Amino acid sequence: MTDGAPISGSLRNRLVAILVGGAAVLALLLFFAIRGYATQVAQQGQDSILGAAVTSILDAAAIRFGTVELDIPYASFSMLTTEADDRVFHAVWQDGQFLSGYEALPPAATTGDRLPVYRTVEFAGAPVRLVTASRTLIGADQRTRITVALAQTQDALAGTLQGISRNAALFGAGFFALATMLAFWATSTTIGQLSRLTTSVTRRGPQDLSPFVKPVPAEMGPLVASLNSLMGRLDHSLTQSEDFIAEAAHRVRTPLATVRSYAEATLQRVDKEENRKALRSMVRAIDESSRAASQLLDHAMITFRADHLDRHDIDLVDLVQELVLRLTPIADMRDLDLRVDAAGPVTCSADPILLQNAIRNILDNALKYSPPDGVVDIRVRADPLPCIEICDQGRGFPGDSLDSLAGRFTRGENSQGIIGSGLGLTIAKDVATAHGGALRLSNRPEGGACVSLSL
């Protein structure tokens, strides 16, 4: 189907690439969206626990007898216990003066009582989540501000995020695999419509130029409409060509036959030898013109039908015997015997009109070149290929031009004095080629020419 047609990529591959590429982008976006949301939720969970812990520490602070007392409750640290044994750091300041804990822990600026501020910083060689909160204590005669910073490493959080990322990756991969399968299925379904149209066109016979009537998707409507329009124009053109060939054959052959009949009638009434010789030359010229016109029309018809063979199952023996019957009067005029040798029916699939023209032209040549009282042998055989072989007892083919005698308007050097246009073997060769066969020329050892047409 692609012979002679320039190919530029593949619609199937292009569609698959677009759909699979889109699925890959969506899978990546889905992965990062799930991971980002999970990170946000997990961080909020850790912040809530840190906020509760630092609030409980601030609640334990009190002023007794003019002194600030802070007994850090055990529950404040126990709620920060994780499976990954995350480390916890704390620091306490009073009015900006460090009291206890890790002094290097960097506190954040707070904006009000019990309003925690969260940050992620590096401390002790690891990233930690740091929360800072303050509380103002009011005594009998004093007012002081306690600031507590509480930090926790994020090993448990990292493990949780790693598990969520792995699950998100598996989910994204599953989504990508499913989307890819759907992409191949959608592509096959879409391209399948084109494949079915291609198959429908391919299965059509050479004479089937009817329009496509099966429903097709809307996107293929313009294509099918164009094909139907092309079919209509082609059908109209073929009909015009057939009519032209038939009309041309009638308009050329009929006047020539009329002129020939008048010339022969005049020849019978003329006694002067000089005039009779001129009339005989005229009749001969008319015969040559008539034969040339017939063979030109035959050749045009064969050229026209070669690409549109109307094949039928035919019996070559019946076809040959019918032609022999029609040519027997001509053979009798020259005392020639047409002898058919066939063991039985030889059936094949061929265009009977073209094959009849080819065999008739070969037989015409055999009758023209055979000597009087000669025999033209016609053999029809089925093995190894259906073949018709016609041999005469005439002059034979010139040995040095066997390969070129089937060329258009080519005649052998020994054909002087015999009417011919040089198209008979050309027609036979074109018919054989159109059927996938061959035409072979040879000379008989005992004299005479042989033409073998195989299908």
C-alpha positions in Angstrom: 0.0 0.0 0.0 3.0 2.3 0.4 4.6 1.8 -3.0 5.5 5.1 -4.4 3.9 7.0 -1.5 6.2 9.3 0.5 6.0 8.4 4.2 6.4 11.0 6.9 6.3 9.4 10.4 3.5 7.3 11.8 0.1 8.6 13.2 0.0 5.6 15.5 3.5 6.3 17.0 2.8 10.0 17.2 -0.5 9.5 19.0 1.0 6.9 21.4 4.0 9.3 22.1 1.6 12.2 22.9 -0.6 10.1 25.2 2.2 8.3 27.0 4.1 11.5 27.4 1.0 13.2 28.8 0.5 10.2 31.2 4.2 10.5 32.3 3.8 14.2 33.1 0.6 13.6 35.0 2.2 10.7 37.0 5.1 13.0 38.0 2.7 15.8 39.0 0.6 13.3 40.9 3.7 12.0 42.8 4.9 15.5 43.8 1.4 16.6 44.8 0.9 13.6 47.1 4.4 13.9 48.5 4.0 17.6 49.1 0.6 17.2 50.8 1.9 14.3 53.0 4.9 16.4 54.0 2.6 19.3 55.0 0.3 17.0 57.0 3.2 15.2 58.8 4.9 18.5 59.6 1.7 19.9 61.1 1.5 16.8 63.2 5.0 17.3 64.6 4.4 21.0 65.1 1.2 20.2 67.1 3.1 17.9 69.4 5.9 20.4 69.9 3.4 23.2 70.5 1.7 21.1 73.2 5.0 20.2 74.8 6.3 23.8 75.0 2.9 25.0 76.3 3.0 22.4 79.1 6.5 23.6 80.1 5.4 27.2 80.1 2.3 26.2 82.2 4.7 24.7 84.8 6.5 28.0 85.3 5.5 30.0 88.4 6.8 32.7 90.8 7.1 31.7 94.4 8.5 33.9 97.1 9.9 36.3 94.4 11.7 33.5 92.6 10.9 31.9 89.3 10.4 28.2 89.5 10.2 25.9 86.5 9.8 22.2 87.0 9.7 20.7 83.5 7.0 18.0 83.5 7.9 14.6 82.4 4.9 14.4 80.1 6.3 17.2 78.0 9.1 15.0 76.8 7.3 11.7 76.8 4.8 13.0 74.2 7.8 13.6 71.9 8.9 10.0 72.0 9.1 8.4 68.5 10.0 5.0 67.0 13.2 6.6 65.5 14.3 7.8 69.0 14.5 11.4 67.8 16.6 13.6 70.0 15.0 16.5 71.9 16.7 19.7 72.9 15.4 22.5 75.1 16.4 25.9 76.4 14.9 28.3 78.9 15.4 32.1 79.1 14.2 34.6 81.7 13.9 38.1 80.3 16.6 37.1 77.7 19.0 35.6 80.3 19.8 31.9 79.7 18.6 29.7 82.6 19.0 26.0 81.6 19.2 23.6 78.7 21.2 24.0 75.5 22.4 27.6 75.3 23.3 27.3 71.7 19.8 26.6 70.7 18.7 29.7 68.7 15.3 31.0 70.0 12.9 32.8 67.7 11.3 36.2 68.4 7.9 35.6 69.8 4.9 38.0 69.4 2.7 37.2 72.3 2.0 34.9 75.2 1.7 31.2 74.3 1.9 31.9 70.6 4.5 29.4 69.4 6.8 30.2 66.5 8.1 27.2 64.4 11.3 27.0 62.3 13.5 24.3 60.8 17.2 24.9 61.6 20.4 22.9 61.8 21.5 22.0 65.3 23.9 19.4 66.6 24.7 18.3 63.1 21.1 17.5 62.1 18.0 19.3 60.9 15.6 20.0 63.8 12.2 21.4 64.1 12.3 24.3 66.6 9.4 25.8 68.4 9.7 28.9 70.6 7.1 30.3 72.9 7.0 32.9 75.8 4.9 33.5 78.8 4.8 36.6 81.0 4.7 35.8 84.8 3.3 38.4 87.1 4.2 38.2 90.9 3.4 40.4 93.8 6.0 43.0 93.0 7.6 41.8 89.8 6.9 41.0 86.2 9.1 38.7 84.2 9.0 36.9 80.8 9.9 33.3 80.4 10.9 32.0 76.9 11.2 28.3 76.2 12.7 26.8 73.0 12.1 23.1 72.3 13.7 21.3 69.3 13.3 17.8 67.9 15.2 16.0 65.2 13.2 14.8 62.2 14.3 11.2 61.8 10.8 9.8 62.4 9.3 12.4 60.1 11.9 11.5 57.4 11.0 7.8 57.7 7.3 8.6 57.5 7.9 10.8 54.4 10.1 8.1 52.8 7.3 5.6 53.2 4.8 8.0 51.8 7.1 8.8 48.9 7.5 5.1 48.1 3.8 4.6 48.1 3.2 7.7 46.0 5.8 6.5 43.6 4.1 3.1 43.3 0.8 4.8 42.9 2.2 7.1 40.2 3.8 4.1 38.4 0.5 2.2 38.5 -1.3 5.3 37.1 1.4 5.6 34.4 1.1 1.9 33.4 -2.7 2.0 33.3 -2.6 5.3 31.3 -0.1 3.7 28.9 -2.3 0.7 28.3 -5.3 3.0 27.8 -3.2 5.0 25.3 -2.3 1.9 23.3 -6.0 0.8 23.3 -7.3 4.2 22.3 -4.6 4.5 19.6 -5.5 1.1 18.2 -9.2 1.8 18.2 -8.7 5.2 16.5 -6.2 3.9 13.9 -8.3 0.8 13.4 -10.9 2.9 11.6 -8.2 3.9 9.0 -7.0 0.3 8.8 -10.6 -0.9 8.0 -11.0 1.8 5.3 -7.6 0.7 3.8 -8.7 -2.9 3.8 -12.0 -2.0 2.2 -10.1 -0.1 -0.6 -7.6 -2.9 -1.0 -10.2 -5.7 -1.3 -12.1 -3.9 -4.1 -11.9 -5.3 -7.5 -10.4 -3.3 -10.4 -13.8 -2.5 -11.8 -15.4 -1.6 -8.5 -15.5 2.2 -8.5 -18.7 2.5 -6.4 -18.7 5.0 -3.5 -18.1 4.1 0.1 -21.4 3.9 2.0 -20.4 2.5 5.4 -20.6 4.9 8.3 -17.2 6.4 9.4 -16.2 8.7 12.2 -16.8 12.4 11.6 -13.1 13.1 11.4 -12.8 10.7 8.4 -15.8 12.1 6.6 -13.8 14.6 4.4 -11.3 11.8 3.5 -14.1 9.4 2.5 -15.9 12.2 0.6 -12.7 12.9 -1.3 -12.3 9.2 -2.1 -15.9 9.0 -3.3 -15.4 12.1 -5.5 -12.2 10.5 -6.9 -14.0 7.3 -7.6 -16.7 9.1 -9.4 -14.3 11.1 -11.6 -12.3 7.9 -12.3 -15.4 6.0 -13.3 -16.5 8.8 -15.6 -13.0 8.9 -17.2 -12.9 5.2 -17.7 -16.3 5.2 -19.3 -15.3 7.9 -21.6 -12.1 6.1 -22.6 -13.9 2.9 -23.4 -16.4 4.8 -25.5 -13.6 6.6 -27.3 -11.8 3.3 -28.1 -15.0 1.7 -29.4 -15.9 4.8 -31.5 -12.4 5.2 -32.8 -12.3 1.6 -33.9 -15.6 2.0 -35.7 -14.6 5.3 -37.4 -11.3 3.9 -38.6 -12.2 0.4 -39.7 -15.5 1.2 -41.5 -14.1 3.8 -44.0 -11.1 1.6 -44.8 -13.4 -1.4 -45.4 -15.5 0.7 -47.7 -12.5 2.0 -49.7 -11.1 -1.5 -50.0 -14.4 -2.9 -51.3 -14.6 -0.1 -53.9 -10.9 -0.8 -54.9 -11.5 -4.5 -55.3 -14.7 -3.9 -57.4 -12.8 -1.4 -59.6 -10.0 -4.0 -60.0 -12.4 -6.5 -61.4 -13.6 -4.0 -64.1 -10.2 -2.7 -65.2 -8.3 -4.5 -67.9 -5.3 -2.4 -68.4 -2.4 -4.0 -66.5 -0.9 -0.7 -65.4 -4.2 0.3 -63.7 -4.7 -3.2 -62.2 -1.2 -3.0 -60.7 -2.0 0.4 -59.2 -5.3 -0.9 -57.8 -3.6 -3.9 -56.3 -1.1 -1.6 -54.6 -4.0 0.4 -53.3 -5.7 -2.6 -51.9 -2.4 -3.7 -50.3 -1.9 -0.2 -48.7 -5.5 -0.3 -47.4 -4.9 -3.7 -45.9 -1.7 -2.5 -44.2 -3.5 0.6 -42.9 -6.5 -1.4 -41.7 -4.3 -3.9 -39.9 -2.1 -1.1 -38.4 -5.2 0.7 -37.2 -6.7 -2.5 -35.7 -3.4 -3.3 -33.9 -3.0 0.3 -32.7 -6.5 0.1 -31.2 -5.8 -3.3 -29.8 -2.6 -2.0 -28.2 -4.4 1.1 -26.8 -7.1 -1.1 -25.4 -4.5 -3.5 -23.8 -2.6 -0.6 -22.3 -5.9 0.7 -20.9 -7.0 -2.6 -19.5 -3.6 -3.8 -18.3 -4.0 -2.2 -14.9 -7.7 -3.2 -14.7 -7.7 -6.8 -15.7 -11.2 -8.3 -15.7 -10.1 -11.8 -14.7 -12.3 -14.9 -15.1 -11.7 -18.6 -14.9 -11.4 -19.7 -18.5 -10.3 -22.8 -20.4 -7.4 -22.0 -22.6 -8.3 -25.0 -24.9 -11.8 -23.7 -25.5 -10.4 -20.2 -26.2 -7.8 -21.5 -28.7 -10.3 -23.7 -30.5 -12.7 -20.8 -30.8 -10.0 -18.6 -32.4 -8.9 -21.5 -34.7 -12.5 -21.9 -35.9 -12.7 -18.1 -36.7 -9.3 -18.1 -38.5 -9.9 -21.4 -40.4 -11.4 -19.6 -43.5 -8.2 -17.5 -43.8 -6.0 -20.6 -43.3 -8.0 -22.4 -46.0 -7.4 -19.6 -48.5 -3.7 -20.3 -48.1 -4.0 -24.1 -47.8 -2.8 -24.0 -44.3 -3.7 -26.5 -41.6 -4.3 -25.3 -38.0 -3.5 -28.2 -35.7 -4.4 -28.0 -32.0 -2.6 -30.3 -29.5 -4.2 -30.3 -26.0 -4.5 -33.2 -23.5 -7.4 -31.8 -21.7 -8.9 -28.6 -20.3 -6.4 -26.0 -19.1 -8.1 -23.6 -16.8 -6.6 -20.4 -15.5 -7.6 -16.9 -14.2 -7.2 -14.4 -17.0 -8.8 -11.5 -18.9 -10.4 -13.4 -21.8 -10.5 -10.3 -24.1 -6.9 -9.5 -23.7 -5.8 -13.1 -24.0 -7.9 -13.5 -27.2 -6.2 -10.5 -28.7 -2.7 -11.8 -27.9 -3.3 -15.3 -29.3 -5.0 -13.9 -32.4 -2.0 -11.7 -33.2 0.4 -14.6 -32.8 -1.8 -16.8 -35.0 -2.0 -14.0 -37.6 1.8 -13.9 -37.7 2.0 -17.7 -38.1 -0.6 -17.6 -41.0 1.3 -14.8 -42.7 4.7 -16.3 -42.5 3.8 -20.0 -43.1 4.4 -21.3 -46.6 1.4 -22.6 -48.6 0.3 -26.2 -47.7 2.1 -25.7 -44.3 1.0 -26.6 -40.8 0.6 -24.3 -37.8 1.0 -26.3 -34.6 -0.8 -25.0 -31.5 0.0 -26.7 -28.3 -1.8 -25.9 -25.0 -0.4 -27.3 -21.8 -1.0 -26.8 -18.1 2.4 -27.8 -16.5 4.4 -26.2 -15.1 2.5 -23.1 -16.0 -0.5 -22.5 -18.3 1.1 -22.0 -21.7 0.1 -21.7 -25.3 2.8 -22.5 -27.9 2.3 -21.6 -31.6 4.8 -22.9 -34.2 4.8 -22.4 -38.0 7.0 -23.7 -40.8 7.9 -20.3 -42.2 11.1 -18.3 -42.3 11.8 -18.3 -38.6 13.0 -15.3 -36.5 16.3 -13.6 -37.4 18.7 -15.2 -34.9 20.4 -11.9 -34.0 17.2 -10.0 -33.1 15.2 -12.5 -31.0 15.4 -10.3 -27.9 14.1 -7.1 -29.7 11.4 -8.4 -32.0 8.7 -7.9 -29.3 9.5 -4.2 -29.2 7.0 -1.7 -30.5 7.0 -1.3 -34.4 9.9 -3.7 -34.7 10.0 -6.2 -37.6 12.5 -8.8 -38.6 14.8 -8.3 -41.5 13.2 -11.2 -43.3 9.7 -9.7 -43.2 9.9 -7.9 -46.5 6.8 -8.3 -48.7 4.6 -9.3 -45.8 2.0 -7.0 -44.4 2.6 -6.0 -40.8 2.8 -3.1 -38.4 5.3 -4.5 -35.9 2.8 -4.5 -33.0 1.6 -8.1 -33.0 4.3 -9.5 -30.7 4.3 -6.3 -28.7 0.6 -6.8 -27.9 1.2 -10.5 -27.0 4.1 -9.5 -24.7 2.1 -6.8 -23.0 -0.8 -9.2 -22.4 1.6 -11.8 -20.9 3.3 -9.2 -18.7 -0.1 -7.9 -17.5 -1.0 -11.4 -16.3 2.4 -12.0 -14.7 3.6 -14.3 -17.4 6.1 -14.1 -20.2 6.5 -14.3 -24.0 9.3 -16.4 -25.4 10.5 -16.5 -29.0 12.5 -19.3 -30.6 13.2 -21.1 -33.8 12.4 -24.7 -34.6 15.4 -26.9 -35.5 13.6 -28.1 -38.6 12.7 -24.5 -39.6 10.0 -22.2 -38.6 9.2 -19.9 -35.7 7.8 -20.7 -32.2 6.1 -18.2 -29.9 5.3 -19.4 -26.4 2.9 -17.4 -24.2 2.9 -18.5 -20.5 0.6 -17.1 -17.8 
